Amino acid sequence: MTTLNTMIVALKALRRNPTRAMLTTLGIVIGIAAVITMMELGRGSSTSIQRSIQKMGANSVLVMPGWRRSSGVSLGSGSANNLTAGDAEAIGRECPSVAIYSPVVRGSSLQVIYGSNNWVPWRIEGTSPEYLTIRNWEVEEGRAFNERDVERNARVCLLGATVIRELFGGLSPLDCEIRIGNTTFKVIGTLKSKGANMMGMDEDDTIILPWTTMRMRVTGLRSGTPTHTTSTAASKPGELYPATGIALYPEENTLVTEDAMHTPKLTYIDQIIFSAISTDKIDQALDEVNRLLRERHRLKPDSTDDFRVHNSADFMNMLDTTSTLLTNLLLGVALISLVVGGVGIMNIMLVSVTERTREIGLRMAVGARSRDILKQFLIEAMVLCLAGGIIGILLGHGAALFIEYQFKWPIESSPDAVVAAVAVSAAVGLVFGFYPAYKASRLDPIEALRYE
């Protein structure tokens, strides 16, 4: 008997009991649907984590000051003032594995005013132009500030989408002036929306301005060297020579004095963010930065670091690993249901062999060989599993779409999972259908014909 004829006989046998065939495949349907749903949810979670990494900068590393004590009480990490702009420049100059760097000065609970509207952004940061590159942040409208703006403490800023919505009602803020604290800033650009980060914080609730402006004009100068101011007694040099009555020097212009502030070399900053040349160079960059800062801070070999390094890639890898672990755990549970479905198919096939004993004996009596009987029952089992697999794939994808729509959970289709589901379905049919088929093929035709 040819394989085609055997398949036709097997399909006709399944059509005689459609209800039993449908119930037999139910275990496979549930198992495959669970596998597909878990795979799509797991891949969606991994993709979401990778997007968060891209938002933060895949190769970015954050250096923060250490902690200090006040009256015996620890003020927590980042409370010390021991990172300077010189440290940031040295990292860019002496660490070959570092691609770009940016000093960061942060402000907190600062009110921003435009007209009759006011808002307190989640984050106001003073940075350098390289900060946007490190964070993979694009300017949507206008321009970013440049090194010249940093050097002259320019009162310019970039606004995030949330700040624009709250202060300007969604209208373009370009060339408008806002007030941060007591200082007026000109809006020269808007930032492309990033949405919420992995911690649920709104990345768009942000204002970015030159770090020198932030330190000198907004947060106040924190310097390791005293700043010198011009004595008001000498502000009118002409008074020193009353005999002539002519001022030897022009009076100081208050606007010039205000806009010509010079940033001291030893100016403390809140953070340093840098990006490694590539992902595989992050560890090397960390070693270089660690050695450099210990040397610059004159730390002894047995002293602990007075700074903290946070590698966002390590944190994201941990989250990705956790997500993969949970996905694999749920996938294992789904595979158990597949095994249960396979056992159900084997049970039904054994019942089918018992019910069709006389039919098997009759077929053998008219010339069917044992391998034909074996092939027929294997085909029946595989057809049941493949049909259950196809239905399970459709139901699993539908369930994933429902979860995405109802609970806003990210999903991603997985062609590999579909192919694997079909292969697993066929394998389940082959494995769990072999014993009933083998038992049927080993029946004695004479005894089978006598079976009642």
Residue, then its C-alpha position, 0 to 999 in steps of 0.5 A: m500500500t502506498t503512502l498516499n493510500t495510507m494517508i487517505v485511510a487514516l483521514k477517513a478513520l479520523r472523520r468517523n469520530p470528529t468529536r473524539a478527534m477534536l477533544t483529543t487535540l484539545g490538549i495540544v491546542i492549549g499547550i501550543a497556544a500557551v507556548i505562542t502567547m508566552m513567547e510573544l509576551g517574552r519577546g515583547s518584554s525583551t524588546s521593550i528593555q532593549r528600547s529602554i537601553q537605547k533611550m538611556g544610551a547603550n554604552s553609557v556609564l554614570v559617575m556620581p560623587g560618594w557620600r559624606r556625613s553631617s553630625g555623624v549622619s550619612l547623607g547618602s550616595g551623591s552627597a559629597n562634593n568631589l567631582t569637578a569639571g576637571d575630572a570630566e575633562a581628564i576622562g575625555r583626555e586620558c581614557p582611550s576607551v571613552a568615546i565622549y563625555s559630559p559633565v552634569v549639574r542637576g537642579s531639583s524642585l525648580q519652578v519654571i514660569y512662562g506668562s501665567n503658567n508655571w510648572v516644576p519639571w521632574r528634571i532640570e539638567g545642565t550638560s554639554p552638547e555631547y549629552l544628547t549624543i550619549r543619551n541618543w536624544e534628538v532635537e525635534e525643532g530648533r537647535a541644540f546649544n553648542e560649546r560656545d554657549v557653554e563657554r559664555n554661560a549662555r541663557v539658552c535651553l531645550l525643552g521636553a514634550t511634557v514641559i512644552r505641553e504644560l507651559f505652552g499648551g503644545l504650541s511651539p516654544l521656539d524663541c520664547e523666554i521662560r524663567i527658571g528661578n530668577t533667571t530668564f532663558k531663551v528656548i532654542g530647541t525642543l527634544k523629541s519625545k522619549g516617553a516613560n523610562m523603565m522606572g516609570m518616570d517621564e523622560d519628557d518632563t525635562i529641561i536641558l541647558p549648558w552646565t556652566t549656566m546651570r551652575m553659575r546662574v541657577t543652582g549657585l556656584r560650589s567651588g573649591t577656591p574662593t571667588h573674588t569680587t570687585s570692590t564697590a569702592a573702586s567702581k568709580p576710579g575717577e574718585l581716586y583722583p579728585a584733582t583732575g575730575i576726569a574718570l580714568y576708567p569707564e564705569e562698569n556696565t551691570l549687564v556686562t558684569e552679569d554676562a561675563m562671569h568666568t567659571p573657576k577651574l575647580t567647579y564641582i559638578d553633580q555627575i559625569i556621564f560618558s559613553a564607551i567606544s563600543t559595548d565590549k569596551i565598557d569594562q575597559a573604560l570603567d577600569e580606566v576611569n576608576r584608576l584616573l579618578r583615584e589618582r586625581h583624588r589622591l586616594k591611597p591603595d587601601s582607601t575606598d573610592d570616593f565616587r560611585v560608578h553606575n553602568s546602565a548596561d549592567f542594570m538593563n542586562m539584569l532586567d533582561t536576564t530576569s525577563t528571560l528567566l520568567t519567560n522560560l519558566l512560563l514556557g516550561v509550564a506551557l511545555i508541560s501542558l504539551v506533554v499532558g496533551g501528548v499523553g491524552i493523544m496516546n491514551i485515545m489512540l490506544v482506545s482506538v486500537t482496541e476498538r478497531t482490532r477487527e478492522i486491523g485484522l481484516r486489513m492484515a488478512v487482505g494483504a496489509r503489512s505491519r508497517d502499513i498499519l504502523k504508518q496509518f496510526l502514526i499518520e493519524a496521531m500526527v494529523l491530530c497534533l498538527a491540527g491542534g498545533i495550527i489552531g493553537i498558534l492562531l489562538g495563542h497569537g489572538a490571546a497575545l493581541f488581546i493582552e496587548y490591547q487590554f493591558k498595554w503589554p508589549i508583544e512581538s511576533s515570533p516566527d521562530a516560535v511558530v516554526a518550533a510549535v509546528a515541529v513540536s506538534a509533529a514530534v509529539g504526534l510521532v512520540f506519543g503515537f508510536y506505541p499505539a501504532y506499534k501495538a496495532s502493527r503487532l496484532d495477530p491477524i487471526e486473533a484480531l479477527r476473533y476479537e469481539 
